[in-house]
Amino acid sequence: MDVPAAKEDHPDETSTAYKGSSSVDQEETGSERGIVIQKHEMTSEGTSPEKTEVRIQSNSSATDVPHEPIPEEPIFDGTEKASGLVGESERSSANETSQSHEKGRLSALEFARKGVDWPEKAAAFRTFVKERGEVMSNVLRRLSDKMDDLVFPSDKDADTSADGPQRAVSSDLQNWEHIDAGETVQSTKYKGRITLFSKSGCQDSRAVRSLLRSKGVCFVEVNVDIFPQRKMELEERTGTASVPQVFFNDEFVGGFEELNAWEVKKELDEKLKNALDTECPATAPQPIVYGEDEQENIKLDAFAEVVRKLKEKIQVKDHFYKMRYFTRCFTASEALEVFTEDQYCEKEEAVEFGRQVAAKHFFHHVLQENLFEDGNHFYRFLEHDPIISTKCFNFSGSINDSEPLAATEIEANLRKFTLAIIDSYVSDDGKRVDYRSISMSEEFRRYIKMAESLHRFNVSTFSREEKLAFFINLYNIMTIHAILVLGHPNGPLDRRRLFGDFQYLVGGYPYSLSAIQNGVLRGNQRPPYQLIKPFGPKDRRLPVALGEPECLIHFALTCASRSSPALKCYSPKDIDAELRAAVRAFFLDGGVVIDMESKTISLSKIIKWFSVDFGKNELEILRWIVNHLEPSKAENLLELLDGNQFKVVYQQYDWSPNL
């Protein structure tokens, strides 16, 4: 049932007079005039439709009609509810106790001290009630026609409507006072220039990069994987295409062996100083410039032309469907008219053709009820979806209509850019990120463009290993992108926006960082202190989730904080071995600390938050940890476990930025 809005882009401002729809009959009864909306529903036998009338009084407005619900994901923002209160500072204890006494009840901390069980689910239920309370408040405000008082979680995002949220990247990157990322790649205090030709994932390239960084010099890096045309230049200058190769201004000096030989002879420092103090000639290898050697081999999707005709011929407007109000959608009958005319076919064939178009994620049913069917159904182009248009930051105003690449090619491209960015702008230990240089780099700009290829590809063809590598790398690079756009979170509310509101359009559906971690990689498990799973039973993203939670991913996902695991790039070929190595490195770096004198086992908060992934109880979790420790530390832990005399404490999580 369609109800055209008075203003297409502003349904909230619609007046009471709905016009232009044959299914809306206006009646006047005495002094009262009403509108009768006839809603068609199929009977259980699927034969003749029945009509359900919904009467809207003339003194009401469109705001009385329940608007399209935008689902809120369960997000863990790092705030522990009740179970984490024991052991807090005395100041927090005093504040909470006094506040609780004023309210005439005991605090959660006092319950814990008295030995009363305070289940974690109680805290989750409290969070659930609080979040749903905001939703109910909005509904009540709509019914009372107080639209100015509406509270939306991300009103700021709605400002990026015309060109999509990706538009915010270019403007936000201009202001970086809040991030101290150090010097940029190209420093103006040197006359000369050191140029490194490198390759992603190359051990020798990594060794040269590490050596130059240890000397504290700035250098220009040209990654031949990202800029393949520069490989030809390298071969012309050196007679070889192998990397790494280093130039001091226009002088070719060789690779790692040559630099290391100078370092052994104590000559490297002087040669670097002389090169940087010498004016760089124009004949030297040039730094990467914007758009250099950028090639576009775009092949349009086979359905792109018919979708263009569909957009031209149908009327996109607001509709009333199943007691809710949906913006910017179209009817199945309108689409069928275009398909039958374009394909010169009967209705049944046009329906099947429409399913093929919908399967390529050009449009979706407004409630995801079906792929495409004839009848009283409403569909919407992906670019008109309110979540995609306001929250997906790899969306720039229009859906990528090129032929989707194979999933394996998408994964390889993402890994290539992720590895290039990590190699060039992340410290060797993976713990510090140069966000400022990333924001100004050509590699990141090209990554942003590559991210548009994620819009409509077939995610379901991934193997388990490919899915793990793809979504871990996507999570980590999305986090970098989010920090560049939103800035580093300063508290729980900012973290909720980081993990929930910053999303990508992947395979036709939006994914937040929380959806990737808890929905896909954890096999659709509830986030800590939450009651709801990320994907409901009818969610089209549910088939993408892993069949079983993979607990190792917690030591590979980096959320831009100092307590996060090291930032690395992962490949499908060796994903399990790489994840096990990441766990060992995290535990070796302080994730697990064992004090034999006090018989205390200090664990990262990550293990506490996601304890359900590691074991059913504390003993199971500790025995799981034993299998991922270095031998000496594993022996100490086993000794404590055998003696059954130990205490487990959890380290304070450091949310400060990983600069």
N, C-alpha and C positions, 0 to 999 in steps of 0.2 A: 504494500500500500504506500503510495508516494504522497508526500506532503511537501511541495516546493517551498523553500524558504524565501522570505522577502529579499534577503541578501544572501547570495550563495555562499560567500565565505564567512558569514557571521550568522550562523543559525540561532545563536542566543538572542539576537535582536529581532527575531521574526515576530510579526504582529499576529493578532488572532484571526485575521481573515486569510485563510489558506485558499489560494485560487489556482485554477488551471488544471485540476485533476478531476477526471470523470468519476472517480470513486469517492469523492467527497461531496455529500449532499448537505446543503444548508437548509435549516428549518427555522421558522419563527413560530413560537407558541406563546400567545399573549404578549406580555411585556418582556418575555425572556427569549433570547435567540441562542441557539446552540449549533454545534457542528457534529454531524454523525459521521464517524469514520468506519467504513466497512472493511473489516479485515478478513481476507479469504484464507481458510485453512482446509487442507485436504482431509477427508474422512479416513478412518482406519482402513477402509477397503480401497482407498486411493481413487475413488470415482468422482462423484460430484462434490465440488467444494462447498463448505458451509461458511456462512458469513457471521462474523462476530462484530458487533457494533460497540464502539467506544465513544461515549458522548463527552465532548469537551465544551464547557460553558463559555459563552461569549466574553465573559469578563475575565477569563483566564488567558494565559499567554503560552507561547511555545515553550517557555521555561518550565511549565507544569508537566510537560511530557518528559519522561526519563530519557536523558541523553545517552549517547553511546558510552558504555562503560570502558574505561581504559584500565586494564588489569595492572595491579601493583604487585611487583615481584617481592618475595620474601628476601630481605637483604640482611646480611650480618655486617654491622659497621664497626666491629671490634669492641663494642661495649658489652661487657659481661653483666648479666642481670643479678641473680641472687647467689648462684653457686660460686661466684668469684669474689664475694665480699669478705670472706674470712681472710684475715691477714692484711687488710687494707691499713693505711696509715691511721694514727690516732686522731688526726684532724678530721679525716673522713668519718671515722667512727663517731666522734663527738657530734659532728654536724648531723649525721643521720639519726643518732639517738635522740638528740634534742628535737629534731623535726618530728620524729615518730611520737615522742611523748606529747608534743603539742597537739598532735592529731588523735591522741588517746589510744594508741596501739603500739605494739612492739615492732621494731624494725627487723628486716631480714637478718641483719648482723646479730641482733639479740637472740633471734630464733636459733641461729647457728651456735652461739655461745652456750645456749641452754640445752644443746644437744637435740633440738627438734629438727626433724628432716624437712628440708626446703627443696622440693624436687625442681629440677631444671625445667620441667614442662610447665610448672606454675609460672616461671618467668617468661617462658615462651607464650603462654596464654595471655599474660599481661601485655606483652608486645602486640599480640594479635588483636586484642580488644582495643588497644590504643590506636593502631593503624586503621582498623575498620571504623573506629569512631569518627575519624576524619572524613571517611567516605560518607557515613550517614549524615554528618554535619552538612556536607555539600548537598546531599539530596534534600534535606530539610530547608536549606537556604533557597534551593531552586523552587521548592513548593511554595515558599513564602515570597517568591519573586524578589529576592535580595541578591541579585547576581553580582553586585559590586563587592560582596563580602566573601565570594568564593575563594577557597584556598586550594591551589593546585600545587603538587610537589615540585613542578618544574615550569613555572610561568615564564622564566627567563628563556627557556628553550623555545617557547612558542614564538618568540620574536624572529626566529630564523626560518620563516615560512617560505619565502619566495625561492631562495636558492638552496634551501636545506641547511641543516646544522653544520655541514662541512664548511660553509661560508665563514663560520666563526673562527676557523683556524688561522686564516691570513691576518685577521685583525688582532687576535689575541697574541700572536707571536711577536707583535711589535713591542709589547710591554713585558719586560722580564726583570723588573726590579726585585721581585720576591724570590728569585732563584739565583743563587751565586754559583754559577757553573764554571767560573774560572775564565781563562783567556779563550778566545775563539781560535779556530784552526789557523787562520792566517793573521799573524800579528804584524802590526805596522812598525814595531821598533827595530826590525831587521831590514837591512837593504837586500840581502840575498834570499834565496829560496831553496829549501830541501824538498825534493819530490820523490815520493815512493810509489812505484807501480806495484800493486799487490793483487791478491786473489782471495776471495772469501774462503775461510776454512783452511788456508794454507799455513802449515806449521812454520815454514821459513819466513813467510810474510809476518806472522805473529811475532817471531823472534826479532826481526828487524824493527818492527813497530815498538816492541817492548824496550829494545836497546835505545832507540831514539827518545822515547819517553823518559827513560832513566836519566838521560842527559839534560832533560828540561828544555829541549828545543821544540819549536813549532815546525811542523812540516805539512806539506800538501800530499794527500793520498789520492791516488787514482786507481780505483778498483776496476780491473778489466772485465769482471763479471757483470758489473752494472753499466760500464761504459765500454762495450766491446770494440767500438771503432778506435779507441785509443790503443788497443792491442796492435793494430797495424802500425801506428806511429812508433810504438815501442820497438817493433821489429825493424823498422826503417832506421832507427837511431842506434840500435845495439846489435842488429843481426840475429837476434833471438827473440822469441815470444815468451820465454819462460820468465816466471816471476818468483821472488821479488827482485826488482832492479831499482837502484837508487841513483839520483842525479843531484850533484851539488851545483846549483845554477844550471849551466848548460853542459857541465862536465859529467860524463857517465863514470861512476865509480864502482859499479858492480852490485853484488847481492850481499847476503848475510856473511859469507865467508870473508869477503874483503873487509867489511866493517868490523867484524870480530877480530881479524888479524891486526887492524889498526888499534883496536881496543887493547889487545894483548901487549902491543908495543907501546902503549900509552900515547898514541899519536892521534886518536880519534877526536879528543876534545879540541885540540889545536886546529885540526882540519875543519871541524864543524864551525869553529869561531871564524876562521878565515873565510869560509864560504858565506856565512851569514853577514859578515862585514863587507863583502864585495857586492857591488851593484849587480843585480840580476839582469842579464841581457835579454833582449826580445827573442833570441833564438832558443832560450831555455824552454823545456816543457811547460805548457800553460796550465793554470788551475782549471778545474771544471767550472763551466759557466752554465747559466740557466738554459735548460732545453737542449743542451749540446748532444748531438748525435741521437736525438730521440726519434725513434721510428715507430710508426703506427701501422700495423697490419690488421686493420679492422675488417672483419667479415660480418655483415649484418645477419641477424637471426632470420631464418626462413619465414617466421611469422611477423617480423617487424613491420612490413608494409601493410598487412591486413590490420595490425594493431593501430597503425597510424590512421587508417581509414575509419576504424572503429571510434577513435578519439574525435575525429572530425564530424562524424555523422550522428553519434548519440548525444543526448543531453545529460550531462552530469549534474545532478542536483541532490538535494537532501530528501531522504525518504523515512517514512515511519514504518517500522517492521518489527513484529512481535513485541509490541508495547514499548519499543525503544526507537530513538531518533538517530539515524545514521547520516553523516554528512558526505557529500561528494561521491555518490554511487550511481549505478544504472541498473536497469531491469534486465532480466534474461531475455525477454521478448525483444527489446531493442537490439541487443547483441545478435540475436538469431536473425533478425531482418538483415543486418549487415553481412553476416556470414553466408546466408542463403544467396544474397545478391552477388557477393564476391566469389563464391565457390560454385555458383550455378547448381545448387543441390537442393534436396528436399530437407524438411525440418529435422528428421532423424539424423541425417548425415551432418547437418549443421551443428546439432548438439554434440556429436562426436568430435567434430572439428573444434568446437569451443572448448571441449575438454583437453584437447591437445595444446591449445593456446594457453589455457589456465595452468596446465602441467609445466609449462615453461616459465611460470611465475610472472606473467604480464598483469594478471589481475587475480583476485581471490574473492571468495564469498565473504560477505561482511561478518558472518559468524562462523566461518570455516566449516559449514555444515556439509558441503559437497564440493566437488571439483567444478562441475558446471552441469546444470539441469534446466530443462524447460519448466515453466511454472512461476509461481509467486516467489521468486528468489532475487536477491540483490547482490551485486558484485561491485568491486572497486579496484581501480588501478592502484598498483603498489605505491606510486608517488603521492596518492591522495590519502593513504593511510595515516592517521594522526600520529601514530608512534614512529613510523618510518620517516615522516616529513619533519618531525621535531626532535627526535632523539637519536637517529642513526647518523653517525658522523662520517661514514663513508658514502653518504648520499648527498649529492650536490644539486638537487632540484629535479632530476629526471633519472629514470631507471636505465641502466646500461642495456641497450638493445642489440648489442653485438652477440654473435653466436657464443654461448658459454663454453669456456675451455673445459677440458676433462679435469676431473677432480685431482688426479695425480699431477697435472701441469699446474693447477692452482696451488697445490701444496708446495711444489718445487719453487714457484715464483715467490711465494710468501717466505719460504725458508731462505731463498737467495737474498732478499732485501733485509730480512731480520739479521742474518749473519753478517751482512755488510755493515749495517748500522752498529751492531754489537762490536764487531772488530774495530771499527774506527772511533767510536765515541763512548765505549764502556771500558772501564779499567780492566786490567788483565785478570783480576780475581773476580770480576763480575759484580762487585759490590758498589761501585760508584758510576753514575751516569752523567755525561755532559749534555744536559738537556738543551742548553743554549746553542751549542754547536749543532746538535741534531735539528733544532728548529730552523736553522739557516742552511742546512745541507741540501744539496741536490739529490742525494740518496733518499732522504725522507720525502722530498716533494714527489719523487717518482714512486715511492712506496704508496703515498696517498692516492696517486692516480691508479696504481695497480690494484688498490683495495676496492675500486669500483667494479673490478672483474668478479668480486665475490657475490654480487647481487643475486644471480640466478643460476649458479652452477649446481650440479646434482651432488649434494652432500652424501646421499645414501650409498654411493658407490665406494666410499672410503672403506678400507680394511681397518681392523682395530689399531694396528700400528700407525697407519696413515692418519687416522682420526686423532690418536694421542698426540702425534707430532704436530699436526696442523693446529689443533685447538690450544695446545700449550704455547706454541709460538705466537698464535693469534692473540691469546690473552696477554702475553708479555709485551707485544708491540702495541696492542690497544691501550695498555696501561701507560706506555710512553706517550702515545697520542693524546690520551686523556689529560695527562699532566701538562702537556703543552697547551691544551685548550682551556682546561679548568683551573690550572695551577695546582699546587700540592695541597691536599686536604688538611685543614687545620683542626678538625674535630669530627665527632660521629656524624653530624649532619652532612658535612662535606664528603665524608667517606661513603655515605649512603648514595649521594649523587654520583660519586666516582664509580661505585660498584653496580649501581642500578640504572641510572639515567643515561650514562654514556654507553651507547650501543652501536653495533654494526649490523648492516643488512647482509645476511649470509644465507645463500641458498633459498632466497625468497622470504625469509623470516628474520625478525630482529633478535639479536643476542646481546645481552649485557655481560659484563664481566662475571657477575654472580651466576647468570644462566650458564655460562661456559663452565665455570668451576663446579657448581653444585648440580646443574642440570645435565650437562654432557659428561664431564670427566668423572664425576662422582656417581654416575648412574642414577640421576634424579633423586638425590638425597636431600633432606631438609637442611638448610643452613643452620649453624649453631643458634640456639635460643629462638628458633622459629617453629611454627606448627605446620606450615604449608610447604609442599614440595614445589620446586620451580615450574615444572611442567604438569599440567592436569592430564587426566586420562584421554581427553580429546585434543590435546595440544599437538599440532602437526610437527613440533620439534621433538616430541618424545621418542620417535624411532631413531633419532640421531644419538640419543644418550647411550653410553656404554652399557652393556648387559650387566656388568658387575662394577662396583666402585673400584677405582685404581688409587690406592692410598699413596703411592709414590709421587703422585702429581703435586702434593702439597709442598714438596721440596724442590719443585721446578717452577712454580708460579710465583712471580715477583710482583708485589703491589706497591713498588716505589718507596719502600720504607727501609730503614737500616736493619731491622730484624728479619727482613725478607731473605729468602734464599738468593744465591748468586744468579745473575742474569746470564743465561746460556741459550744457545740455539740447539734444537733437537731434530733428529732425522728419523724417518720411519724405519730405515734399515737396522739401526742399532738402538732403537728407542728404549727397550727394556734395560739393556746394559747401561745406557746413558742415565736413565732414571735412578738405577741403583748407585751409580757413581755420584749422582747429585745428592742422594740421601747420605752417603758416607761423608762427602765433603761438608754437608751441612752439620752433621753430628760432630765432625772433627773441628769445625769452626766455632764451636761453643753451643751447638744445639742440644748437646747432652754433656753435662758436667757431673763427674762422680767424685765425691769427697769420701775417701775410705775412713778417715779419722772420725768424722761425724756421722758416717753411714748415711749420707744425704745424696739423693739423686736429683739433680736440677735439670728440668726439661723445658724445651721451648713451649711457649703458649700455643703454638700451632698444634702440638700433639694433644693438648687439652681440648682446644676448640673442636677438633675433628677426631676425638678419641674413638668414636663409634667406628671409624674406618680402620683402626689399628687393632682392635680387640674388644671383647665383651666386658672386660674388667681390667683393673690396673695391672694385675699379674700377667695377663695375656699381652697387654701393650708392652710391658717391659721385656718379655721374652721375644716379642717381635723386634724390639729395638736391638737386642743382643745380636741378632742375625745381620745387622747393618753397621756394626761398630768395628773399629780396628781391633786386632787380636788382643792387645794389652788391656784396652778399655773394656772389651767384652768379657775378659776373665774377671776383672774387678766387679762388673755388674753381676755376673753369675755367682760370684762368691757372696755378694750381698743377698741375692735371691735365695741361695741355698741356706744361708743363715736365718733368713726370714726376719732380719732385724735391719730395717731401713726406713727412711722417710723420703717421700717424693714431694718436691716443691716445684713451682713453675716460675720461670723467669718473667720479668716485666717486659712486655712487648714495646719496642721502640718504634713509634710511628713517624719519627722525624725523617726528612727526605734523604734518599740515598745519593747524595751529591758527592 
